[in-house]
Amino acid sequence: MAGHVITLTESNWHSEVINSSIPVVVDFWAPWCGPCRIIAPIIEELAAELEGKVKFGKLNTDENPNIAMQYGIRAIPTIMLFKNGEVVDTRIGVQPKEALKQMILSHL
């Protein structure tokens, strides 16, 4: 992972996502997930393009099952957009870059 996308865990979830002053895009993923590997470079590109406006993080659902359960993650990749600590939008599965970008920009 490049420097634009942070690794989220149960220990930093509140500080990085819930208490964030800017919107946060969370990519729920797992290492064994093929589609997750497809969407990862798209997330990286968007993180670079929207740096400073939106925070991007990845949460490994295998290593952080409590958060995945809390948000009802049943399929990965799941992309959730958090604003003021609340989920404001969700996309499941591989998404085209422009579709994700429009989803994010519509909430800024």
N, C-alpha and C positions, 0 to 999 in steps of 0.2 A: 504494500500500500504506500502510495506517495504521501507527502506531508499535508496535502489538502484534506484528506479524509481521516478522521480520528477513529480509534478503536474504542467502541463503547462496551462497558461491562456493567454488571450489577453495582459495582462500587462507585463508578463515576456517572451513572445514569442521571441521578437527580441534578448534579452540578452541571453536566454537559447538555442535558436535554430539557428537563423539567424547568430548571431555573435559568435557561438561556435567554439573553436579552434579544436575540435575533432568532428567526425561524430555523428549525433543524430538520434536515432530511435524514431519516434513518433507514438504512438498508439492512433488513433482517435476512441473514444468509447462513450458510454452513459450507465447510470445505468440500464436502462430497457432492454438492449441488451443481450440476452442469449449467443450468440457466443462470445461476448466481455468478459463475465465472464469465458468462456472456455479458451480463449487465455491469459488472465491476468497472470496466474501462469507461463506460458511459457515465457512471457516478463520478469517476475521477475527473473526466472532462468537464462535467457540470460544476464540480467543486472548484476547479481552477477558474472557470468562467464567472462564477457567482461569488467568488471569494470576498468576504467582508459583508455581503448582503445576507448570506445563508450559510449555516454551518452544516457540514456533511459528516455522518458517522456510520460505521458498520457495526452491527451487533451479531455475533456468532450465536445462533439459537441453540446449538449443542452445548456451548459453554455457559450460557445465560438463560436456562429454561424458564426461570421464574418471570422474567420480563416478557419473554415470548408468550407465556401462558397468560400473563396479565393483559396483554393486548390482543389475545385471541389469534395468534399467528398459527394458521393451519397449513399454509403453503408458502414456499420460499422460491424465489425472492419476493418479499413483500417490502414495498417502499412506503413509508409513512412520513407525512409532513406534520411537524409539531409547531405550534405557534402559541406562545404564552403557556407552555406546558400541556396543551391540549392537542389531540389529533384533529387536524382540519382537513386532511385528504389522505387517501390510501390508493395504491396501485398494487396489483398482484401479478406476478409473472414478468417476463422480459418486456420492456416498454421501449419504443423508439425514443431516441434522445430528445427530439423536438416535443414529443408528447409529455415527457417528464418535465422539460424546461417550462412548457406552458402551464402545467399544473403548478409548479413552484412559483412562477411569476404572477399567476392569478391571485396568490395569497400575500404578495409583498405590498 
